[in-house]
Amino acid sequence: MSWIDGIEMFSGVWQVDFDRWAGWGNDLSVVPLAQVSAAEQPSLLSSIFEAFVLGIVQGITEFLPISSTAHLLVFTKVLGWTTVGQKYFVDAIQFGSVVAVVMYFWSDIQHILSGAWTAFQQKTWQREEWKLLVGIAVGTLPALIGGFLLKDVLPESVLVIAVMSIAMSLLLGLAEKVGRRKRRFDDLQIRDGVLVGFGQMIALFPGASRSGSTLTAALFLGLERQTAARFSFLLGIPTLTIATLYQARKAFGSVDNLIALAVGIVSSFIFSYLAIAWLLNFLKTKSTWVFIWYRLGFGLLLLTSLGLGWLKNG
């Protein structure tokens, strides 16, 4: 019997059944709520607490280059949060992150759209805002097309997450070493959007991190760290918005516990906004090495857990 057997949730109304979720195989979604007995379902207060915590995890990890998918998986699986741990619920609270990034960069978005419209009217195609808009639009396509084609193909397992975490930490470390970090925001070109957009495709693999892959690609292209992060966020807005609405459509139409969902979204919004502000300020004077070492350690910890039998891959 595993040490995870018998972990009792603070609500005291249900216990984690290790056999239900220990097999972290290709399907990472938890047991459907319909298969969980009423006695095992957490109370409303418990669901609200769990949704609030998941919102914190989602908000912090979505925009830091450490993978929100991997960390949400750890919380929902290890803690056995059956209700809020359902995939469509987790996808739905990501909506708070979408609102946060749009609000944070609202002035930038307005500036880009206004300048691009002026460029279109005047046919001044070398205008900075036009190049940014086209770069973001074109850079969004690879991830959207790849996500649509590969959504049912890409393996989702602890092993994949561990390997991708380690691989991306090494790539980010290499980008820190070889990136020139001299190009500023006004130096961005359409090709930057295309190349960073292809980098965003890497995030289709669980554990890769969308913000991590785009930040890495931008650093390889010679952008300053803060510029790389800012461009990463702007380029990711369309992809994150479309993906969230598509993945969470089931939640908005069928979740019974709308209060917990609302709490999770608000929590995700608050901590996403704080994470964006903190990261941009952090990268003004600091490197990304703290995230590199963290991701390397996280991946190695998952591999160790698999090797020792603490976690099962399938």
N, C-alpha and C positions, 0 to 999 in steps of 0.2 A: 504493500500500500504506500502511495506517495505521501510526502509530507504535506502536499497541498490538500489531501483529503481532510475534511472536517473543519477547514477554515470557515469560521462563521461570520457572516456579515453583521455589521454593527446594528442593523435593524432587528436582528434576532429572529426573523421570520423565515429564513431559508438558509441553506448551506450550499457551498460549492460542490458540485459533483464532478470530481476529477475526470471520470471516464467520459463526460460529455465534451470536454474541451481539450483534454491533454493531447489529442491528435491534431497538432497544428499542421495540417496537411495543406493541400492545394486550395482547399476551401476554408478561408479564415473566418467566414461568417459564423456566428454562434447559433445555438439551437433556436429555431423559430419560437417565438413567444407562445404560440398555440400549443407547443409540445411541453411547456413548463406548467406544472400544476399550480393551482391558485395559491396553495400554501407556500410555494417557493417564490412567488412573485413578490418583489419588494414593495414596500408601502410607498405612498405618494411622496412622503418626506424623504425616504431613502432615494427614490428616483430623482428627486430634485437635487439632492446632494451630489449624487453620482453625475448627473448632467452638468452641474456646476464645475465639478472637478475635471470632467472631460473637456469642458469648454476652456478651462485653464490650459490643459495639455495641448489642445488643438491650437489655441491662440498663440502660445509660446513657440510651439514647434513648427507651425506652418511657415513662418517667415524666417526663422533661424535655419541655417543650412544643416539640419540634423534629422529631417524626415518626420513629418507628423504621422504618416501611416504606421511607421515602425513603433512609435511611442504610444499611439492610441491602441495598437494591437496589444502591447505589453500590459497596459492598464486594464483593458476590457477582458483579456484572457486570464491574466494572473489573478486579478481580483474577482473574476467570475461575474461581472456585471451583465447579467443576461438581458435585461430589458433595454437599457441605454447602450449596451454593447452591440446591439443589432446593427448591421452594416448601414442600413438606410438611415438609422437614427444618427450614427456617427457622421455620415455624409451630410445630413441636414444641418447639424450644428456648425458645419464649416461655412454656412451662409454668413455667420457673424464675421468671419475673416474676410469675406468678400466685401461686406459693407465697410469694414475697417480700412482696408487698403484703398478703396475708392474714396472714402472720406479724407484719408490722410493725403492723398495725391490729387484731390479734387482741383486745386488751383493749377497743378501741372497739366491735368487732363483738359481743363478749359483752355489753357494756353496753347496746348498742342492742337486741339481741334480748331480753335479760332485762327491760329497761324496757318494751319493746313488749308482751311477754307479760303483764306486770303490768297495763299499760294495757288490754289486751284483756280480762283477767279482771275488772278494776274498771270497765271502760267509761269510762275517763278519756281521751277521745280528744284532748285538748289536751296530753297529756304529750309532752315533747320527744322521747323515744325513739320513740314511736309515729309522730309526724310525720316523723321522720327515716327510719324504716323504710318507711313508705308512700311518701314522696318518692323514696327510692332505688328501690323496686320499680316505681313508675309511671314514673320517669325512665329505667329500663332498657328499657322496652318499645319506645320509638321506634327505638332503634338496632338492637334484635334483629329487629323486624318489617322495618325498612328494609333491614337486612343480608340477611335471608332473601329479600326480594323483588327486591333489586337486585344480589345477589352476582354475577350473570352479565351485568349490564348496564353497570355503572360502568366507564368506560375506565381502563385502567392504562397510562400512558405517561410518558415523561420530561417531556413538555410539561405534562401534567396535574399532575404532582408539582411542577414548577417554579412553575406558576401558583398552585397551592394554597398552596405555601410562602410566596410573596409576598403573596397575599391574606390568609392567616392572620396574617402578621406585621403587616400594616396593621390588621387587626381587633383584634389584641392591643394594638397601640399606641393605638388609639382607646379601648379599654377602660381602659387605663392613664390616659388623659387625662380621660375623663368619669366613670369609676367613683368612687363616693364613698368606698369602702373603710372603712366605719364599722360594718358589720354583723358580729357575731361568730357563733361556732358555735351558741350557744344562741338566736340569732335566726332560725335556719333554719325555713322553712315547707315544707309539701307542694308548694306552687307552685314553690319553688326547685328541687326535684327534677325536676318536670315540665319546667321551662324549661331547666335545665342538661342534662336528658336529650335535649331536642330539639337542643341545641347539640352533643351527642355524635353526633348523626346526621351532622353535617358530616364527622366522621372517617371516614365510609364512603368518601369520596373519597381516593384515595392521596395521601399527602403532607400531609394536613390536620392530623394528629396528634390522637389521642383526648384526651390530657391537655391539649394546647394548646387544643382547641375547648371543652372543659368548663371549663378555667381562664378562658378568655376570657368565656364566658357567665356564670360566677360573678362575675367582676369587673364586668361590666355590671350585675349585680343588686345591686351595692353591697357585696359581701363584702370583708372584709380579705384581703390577699393570702394569708397562711398559711391562713386559714379556707377560702378559695376552693380552694387546692391540696388541703387535707385532704378537703374535701367532694368534690372532683373524683376523688380516689383511691378514696374509699369508694363513690361512685356507680358508678365504673367496674369495681369488683370483679366483680359478676355478669356484666356484658357481656364483660369480658376473659376470665373463666373459661369461659363458655359458648362464646365464639368460638374460644378456643384449643383446647378439647377437640374441637370440631366440625372445625376446619381441620386439626388435627394427627392425627386419628384414623387416617389412612393411615400416618403415620410410626410410630406405636406398634405397628402391626400388621405392618409390612413392612420397616422399615429393617434392613439387614443389619449395619451398623456401629453396634451399640448402645453401644459404648464411646465413640465420638465423640459420639453423641447425649447420653449421660449427662454427658460433659464440658461440652457446650454448655449443658445445662440447669443444671448446677451453677454454671457461669460466669455465666449469665444471672441466677440467683438472687442470687449474691453482689453483683454490680454493680447489680442492681435495688434491692436493700435499701439499698446505700450511696447510690444516686441519690435514693431517697425521703427518706432521712434528711438528705442534704445540701440538697435543694431546700427542704424545710420549714424548715430552719434558716436558709437563705439568704434566704427570703422574710420572715423576721422583721424584717429591717432593710433589705433591698434590694428594688428593683423588678424587673420582668420585662424591662426594656429590653435587657439583654444577649442575651436570647433573640430579641427582636424584630429587632435588628440582625443577629444570626446567621442567622435564617431568611430575612430579606430578601437578605442576601449569598449564601446558599446557593441560593436560587431564581434570582437573577440569574446566578450562576455556571453553573447548568444551562442557562439560556436562552442564555448566551454560547457554551457548549460545543455546543449544538445549531446555533446560527447559524454557527459556524466549522467545523462538520462534524466536530468531535471526537467527538460522540455522534450517533447516529441515532435518530429517534423512531419510525420504522416504514418 
